Amino acid sequence: MSPSYPKKPMSIGEHLRKKRMELRLLQRDLADILGVFEGCITYWETNRSEPQINYFPAIHLFLGYTHLKFDESTFRGQLEAYRWKNGLSHKRLGKVLGVHGSTIGSWENGDSRPNKENLEQLEMLFGK
């Protein structure tokens, strides 16, 4: 393998580079798979930027795993895991639930809790 092959990937870019190199794909091949520009792959792999949340479902599908860790034993962890696994920003999930995106952030930070109606909506989304 190339010296740039990450033996112990830490960042999402290193995870992507490792898998891409194992599959002997070019950056442009991975860009086509993920539906992004080749420059995005370069920036991600060199840790100059990170993918936006909406790309994470495709990234996790490509990798075959999620590199993110969530404490899904808590409401906050379940909410954060749901957003990331589904590629939803605070704003987009807020639209689904009929609340402002900052409200989602407040729930994730533990600054506030959803009302009964929103909690029921979230439980349906979480599959409970």
C-alpha positions in Angstrom: 0.0 0.0 0.0 0.9 3.6 -0.5 2.5 5.6 2.3 -0.6 7.7 2.4 -2.7 4.6 3.4 -4.1 5.3 6.8 -3.5 2.3 9.0 -5.5 3.7 11.9 -8.0 6.1 10.5 -9.3 8.8 12.9 -11.1 11.3 10.7 -13.9 10.7 8.3 -11.5 11.6 5.5 -9.0 9.0 6.6 -11.7 6.4 6.8 -12.8 7.2 3.2 -9.2 7.2 1.9 -8.5 3.8 3.5 -11.6 2.2 2.0 -11.1 3.9 -1.4 -7.5 2.6 -1.5 -8.5 -0.9 -0.5 -11.0 -0.9 -3.4 -8.4 0.6 -5.7 -10.6 3.5 -6.6 -9.6 6.9 -7.7 -10.9 10.0 -6.0 -13.0 10.7 -9.0 -14.6 7.2 -8.7 -15.5 7.8 -5.1 -16.8 11.3 -6.0 -19.1 9.7 -8.5 -20.3 7.1 -6.0 -21.1 9.8 -3.4 -22.4 12.3 -5.8 -19.9 15.1 -5.1 -17.1 16.9 -6.9 -13.7 15.2 -6.9 -12.3 18.3 -5.0 -14.6 17.4 -2.1 -12.9 14.0 -1.8 -9.5 15.6 -1.9 -10.5 18.1 0.8 -12.1 15.4 3.0 -9.2 13.0 2.7 -6.6 15.7 3.5 -8.7 16.9 6.5 -9.1 20.4 5.0 -12.9 20.1 5.4 -15.5 17.6 6.5 -18.6 16.4 4.6 -21.9 18.1 5.3 -24.3 15.9 7.3 -26.5 15.2 4.2 -23.6 13.1 2.7 -23.2 10.8 5.7 -25.8 8.2 4.7 -24.0 7.6 1.4 -20.6 7.7 3.1 -21.7 5.1 5.7 -23.1 3.0 3.0 -19.8 3.2 1.1 -17.8 2.4 4.2 -20.1 -0.4 5.4 -20.1 1.1 8.9 -20.5 4.4 10.7 -17.4 5.8 12.3 -19.6 8.0 14.6 -20.4 6.9 18.1 -23.6 7.8 19.9 -24.8 7.1 23.4 -28.2 5.9 22.2 -29.2 5.0 25.8 -30.2 8.7 26.2 -32.7 10.8 24.4 -30.0 13.2 23.3 -27.9 10.4 21.8 -30.9 8.9 20.0 -31.8 12.3 18.5 -28.2 12.9 17.4 -27.8 9.4 16.0 -31.1 9.7 14.1 -30.1 13.0 12.5 -26.6 11.8 11.4 -27.7 8.4 10.2 -30.4 10.1 8.1 -28.3 13.0 7.0 -30.6 15.6 8.5 -29.4 19.1 9.7 -31.0 20.7 12.7 -33.0 22.9 10.2 -34.2 19.9 8.1 -35.3 17.9 11.1 -36.9 21.0 12.5 -39.0 21.3 9.4 -40.2 17.7 9.7 -41.3 18.3 13.3 -42.6 21.9 12.8 -40.0 23.5 15.1 -37.1 25.8 14.5 -33.7 24.2 13.8 -32.3 25.8 16.9 -34.9 23.9 18.9 -33.4 20.7 17.7 -29.9 21.9 18.8 -31.3 22.8 22.2 -32.8 19.3 22.6 -29.5 17.7 21.7 -27.5 20.0 24.0 -29.9 19.2 26.9 -30.9 22.8 27.2 -34.6 22.0 26.8 -36.9 19.0 26.2 -39.5 18.5 23.5 -43.2 18.9 24.4 -45.4 15.8 24.4 -46.5 16.2 20.8 -42.9 16.5 19.5 -41.8 13.7 21.7 -44.4 11.4 20.2 -43.3 12.4 16.7 -39.7 11.7 17.6 -40.5 8.3 19.0 -42.3 7.4 15.8 -39.2 8.5 13.9 -37.0 6.5 16.2 -39.2 3.4 15.6 -40.5 3.1 19.1 
